[in-house]
Structures are given as structure tokens and as C-alpha cells.
Amino acid sequence: MVDSIGWLATAIFVSSYFCKRPATLRRVQAAGALMWLTYGVLIHALPVVVANVIVASVAIWSSFARSATRAPNQGSGA
């Protein structure tokens, strides 16, 4: 069961390479990091937990921060 969580986390990260939009890429990477975080907790691996808390936090923050700071008329050719 525990190994399947690690394999699922790997599959999620690999799938992130197919994302075209940056915000989607970061959200998929955050989901993968949360799965790796779960895996790290289950195997009692503090370095895996800490690294993926950082990755998930930055991925989540940057996916929402960048989309919230875009100008409403971006791409108007001005």
C-alpha cells in the first residue's frame, strides 16, 4: 500500500511535464508533492516530508499568486 502511494506520486510528477499552462503545471506539481509528503510521513522519512512541504507550498503559492497578479487587459496588444 505504501509503495503504491510513492508510485502514484511519481506518476503525478511525470504527468506534470505534459501541462502547457504554468498555473496548471504548478498545481499538478503541488499535488505530486502532497503525495510525496504523504509517502514520507508513512515511511518516517523526515527529509522527504520537509522537502515536499517546501515544494508543495511554493507550487501552491506561485500558482495562485501569479494568476491573481495578472493585469485584466493582458494580451490586448498594447
N, CA, C and O of each residue as an XYZ file, in Angstrom:
312
protein
N       0.821     -1.202      0.000
C       0.000      0.000      0.000
C       0.869      1.272      0.000
O       0.620      2.199     -0.771
N       1.870      1.303      0.856
C       2.729      2.484      0.967
C       3.483      2.716     -0.340
O       3.580      3.848     -0.815
N       4.009      1.651     -0.913
C       4.733      1.797     -2.185
C       3.835      2.343     -3.282
O       4.294      3.096     -4.140
N       2.566      1.975     -3.264
C       1.655      2.469     -4.305
C       1.478      3.984     -4.213
O       1.258      4.639     -5.231
N       1.570      4.542     -3.022
C       1.498      5.999     -2.866
C       2.727      6.651     -3.491
O       2.613      7.685     -4.150
N       3.881      6.064     -3.291
C       5.099      6.570     -3.917
C       5.039      6.488     -5.433
O       5.471      7.411     -6.124
N       4.505      5.388     -5.957
C       4.368      5.251     -7.415
C       3.353      6.234     -7.970
O       3.545      6.781     -9.056
N       2.275      6.462     -7.235
C       1.275      7.446     -7.666
C       1.886      8.848     -7.680
O       1.639      9.625     -8.603
N       2.675      9.170     -6.665
C       3.352     10.471     -6.625
C       4.275     10.626     -7.830
O       4.341     11.698     -8.433
N       4.978      9.567     -8.174
C       5.855      9.598     -9.347
C       5.056      9.841    -10.615
O       5.452     10.650    -11.454
N       3.939      9.150    -10.760
C       3.091      9.307    -11.950
C       2.547     10.729    -12.062
O       2.480     11.285    -13.158
N       2.161     11.315    -10.938
C       1.646     12.683    -10.958
C       2.740     13.650    -11.400
O       2.497     14.525    -12.231
N       3.945     13.495    -10.847
C       5.044     14.374    -11.252
C       5.376     14.213    -12.728
O       5.596     15.204    -13.425
N       5.416     12.990    -13.206
C       5.712     12.768    -14.626
C       4.641     13.417    -15.495
O       4.956     14.009    -16.527
N       3.382     13.310    -15.087
C       2.299     13.902    -15.882
C       2.401     15.421    -15.938
O       1.889     16.043    -16.868
N       3.059     16.019    -14.950
C       3.186     17.482    -14.950
C       3.982     17.983    -16.156
O       3.831     19.139    -16.552
N       4.815     17.144    -16.738
C       5.598     17.547    -17.908
C       4.730     17.743    -19.151
O       5.185     18.311    -20.144
N       3.502     17.280    -19.099
C       2.585     17.444    -20.227
C       1.680     18.665    -20.075
O       0.867     18.943    -20.956
N       1.810     19.388    -18.982
C       0.992     20.576    -18.745
C       1.521     21.736    -19.582
O       2.724     21.997    -19.607
N       0.630     22.413    -20.251
C       1.024     23.540    -21.105
C       0.955     24.879    -20.367
O       1.774     25.765    -20.609
N      -0.017     25.023    -19.472
C      -0.184     26.291    -18.748
C       0.619     26.264    -17.449
O       0.561     25.284    -16.707
N       1.364     27.329    -17.171
C       2.194     27.362    -15.963
C       1.407     27.125    -14.662
O       1.880     26.410    -13.778
N       0.232     27.711    -14.543
C      -0.543     27.530    -13.307
C      -0.963     26.071    -13.146
O      -0.947     25.539    -12.036
N      -1.336     25.431    -14.235
C      -1.711     24.020    -14.177
C      -0.499     23.173    -13.811
O      -0.601     22.255    -12.997
N       0.635     23.477    -14.405
C       1.879     22.772    -14.091
C       2.165     22.837    -12.598
O       2.457     21.817    -11.975
N       2.083     24.026    -12.026
C       2.384     24.183    -10.595
C       1.377     23.451     -9.721
O       1.750     22.888     -8.692
N       0.116     23.449    -10.111
C      -0.905     22.756     -9.317
C      -0.724     21.244     -9.378
O      -0.919     20.555     -8.377
N      -0.358     20.733    -10.529
C      -0.086     19.295    -10.647
C       1.162     18.941     -9.839
O       1.197     17.909     -9.169
N       2.173     19.785     -9.901
C       3.379     19.545     -9.106
C       3.072     19.608     -7.610
O       3.640     18.848     -6.825
N       2.181     20.507     -7.220
C       1.773     20.577     -5.809
C       1.063     19.294     -5.398
O       1.295     18.781     -4.303
N       0.210     18.776     -6.257
C      -0.489     17.517     -5.950
C       0.519     16.379     -5.800
O       0.401     15.556     -4.892
N       1.498     16.333     -6.684
C       2.539     15.320     -6.573
C       3.340     15.464     -5.288
O       3.657     14.474     -4.628
N       3.663     16.697     -4.939
C       4.418     16.939     -3.701
C       3.608     16.532     -2.473
O       4.168     16.016     -1.506
N       2.306     16.758     -2.504
C       1.464     16.330     -1.385
C       1.424     14.810     -1.275
O       1.374     14.263     -0.174
N       1.446     14.131     -2.420
C       1.508     12.667     -2.398
C       2.862     12.205     -1.847
O       2.921     11.269     -1.050
N       3.946     12.859     -2.272
C       5.265     12.518     -1.741
C       5.337     12.818     -0.246
O       5.974     12.083      0.508
N       4.691     13.887      0.175
C       4.631     14.222      1.592
C       3.955     13.101      2.371
O       4.448     12.675      3.415
N       2.833     12.629      1.860
C       2.116     11.517      2.493
C       3.012     10.281      2.568
O       3.087      9.618      3.602
N       3.685      9.984      1.465
C       4.600      8.852      1.418
C       5.707      9.014      2.459
O       6.032      8.065      3.173
N       6.282     10.206      2.545
C       7.342     10.460      3.512
C       6.895     10.268      4.948
O       7.637      9.741      5.777
N       5.670     10.702      5.235
C       5.126     10.503      6.591
C       4.975      9.007      6.883
O       5.333      8.536      7.962
N       4.445      8.279      5.919
C       4.205      6.847      6.129
C       5.484      6.042      6.304
O       5.492      5.043      7.024
N       6.560      6.462      5.658
C       7.826      5.730      5.804
C       8.748      6.384      6.834
O       9.891      5.961      7.011
N       8.247      7.408      7.506
C       9.004      8.102      8.560
C      10.313      8.679      8.031
O      11.365      8.514      8.648
N      10.243      9.357      6.883
C      11.429      9.952      6.270
C      11.305     11.472      6.333
O      10.706     12.090      5.453
N      11.866     12.059      7.365
C      11.779     13.498      7.583
C      12.311     14.329      6.410
O      11.688     15.335      6.070
N      13.434     13.960      5.772
C      13.893     14.757      4.627
C      12.870     14.787      3.483
O      12.710     15.819      2.831
N      12.185     13.683      3.236
C      11.153     13.637      2.190
C       9.983     14.534      2.583
O       9.437     15.249      1.742
N       9.605     14.498      3.842
C       8.494     15.328      4.326
C       8.845     16.806      4.196
O       8.075     17.574      3.618
N       9.978     17.209      4.717
C      10.368     18.627      4.709
C      10.514     19.142      3.278
O      10.006     20.214      2.951
N      11.193     18.397      2.440
C      11.392     18.833      1.054
C      10.059     19.032      0.343
O       9.892     19.991     -0.410
N       9.122     18.141      0.575
C       7.852     18.235     -0.140
C       6.872     19.219      0.479
O       5.968     19.692     -0.209
N       7.025     19.535      1.745
C       6.271     20.648      2.326
C       6.703     21.938      1.631
O       5.869     22.774      1.283
N       7.998     22.090      1.437
C       8.522     23.284      0.769
C       8.053     23.335     -0.682
O       7.551     24.362     -1.138
N       8.213     22.237     -1.402
C       7.814     22.203     -2.818
C       6.322     22.462     -2.976
O       5.921     23.267     -3.817
N       5.496     21.792     -2.180
C       4.043     21.978     -2.283
C       3.655     23.411     -1.944
O       2.817     24.003     -2.624
N       4.254     23.969     -0.906
C       3.930     25.346     -0.504
C       4.272     26.349     -1.600
O       3.461     27.215     -1.929
N       5.464     26.231     -2.160
C       5.880     27.156     -3.205
C       5.042     26.967     -4.464
O       4.656     27.945     -5.105
N       4.760     25.732     -4.818
C       3.958     25.463     -6.019
C       2.542     26.013     -5.870
O       2.006     26.614     -6.802
N       1.942     25.812     -4.715
C       0.590     26.322     -4.487
C       0.596     27.847     -4.475
O      -0.231     28.479     -5.132
N       1.517     28.431     -3.736
C       1.587     29.889     -3.654
C       1.812     30.499     -5.032
O       1.117     31.438     -5.418
N       2.775     29.971     -5.768
C       3.092     30.587     -7.057
C       2.003     30.364     -8.093
O       1.831     31.200     -8.980
N       1.270     29.279     -8.011
C       0.204     29.056     -8.996
C      -0.949     30.024     -8.796
O      -1.593     30.431     -9.763
N      -1.213     30.393     -7.557
C      -2.295     31.341     -7.296
C      -1.823     32.782     -7.311
O      -2.570     33.666     -7.733
N      -0.606     33.042     -6.863
C      -0.085     34.408     -6.818
C       0.098     34.970     -8.220
O      -0.231     36.131     -8.464
N       0.603     34.189     -9.120
C       0.826     34.662    -10.488
C      -0.489     34.908    -11.207
O      -0.612     35.893    -11.936
N      -1.472     34.043    -11.022
C      -2.747     34.237    -11.712
C      -3.513     35.417    -11.120
O      -4.298     36.053    -11.822
N      -3.298     35.719     -9.846
C      -4.005     36.833     -9.205
C      -3.376     38.178     -9.558
O      -4.043     39.209     -9.475
N      -2.098     38.184     -9.952
C      -1.423     39.456    -10.224
C      -1.434     39.821    -11.704
O      -0.903     40.867    -12.076
N      -2.011     39.008    -12.534
C      -2.087     39.345    -13.965
C      -3.014     40.515    -14.196
O      -4.063     40.642    -13.564
N      -2.606     41.360    -15.108
C      -3.434     42.506    -15.457
C      -4.672     42.034    -16.215
O      -4.572     41.111    -17.024
N      -5.845     42.646    -15.976
C      -7.062     42.200    -16.638
C      -7.006     42.339    -18.159
O      -7.665     41.572    -18.861
N      -6.235     43.296    -18.690
C      -6.159     43.514    -20.125
C      -4.919     42.895    -20.754
O      -4.531     43.259    -21.864
N      -4.299     41.959    -20.043
C      -3.083     41.326    -20.562
C      -3.384     40.628    -21.861
O      -4.395     39.936    -21.989
N      -2.514     40.807    -22.815
C      -2.692     40.179    -24.110
C      -3.520     41.000    -25.076
O      -3.919     40.494    -26.125
N      -3.789     42.268    -24.746
C      -4.610     43.101    -25.614
C      -3.798     43.723    -26.749
O      -4.347     44.404    -27.615
N      -2.478     43.480    -26.738
C      -1.633     44.001    -27.803
C      -1.140     45.400    -27.530
O      -0.521     46.005    -28.405
N      -1.387     45.935    -26.359
C      -0.975     47.289    -26.020
C       0.469     47.341    -25.623
O       0.983     48.412    -25.304
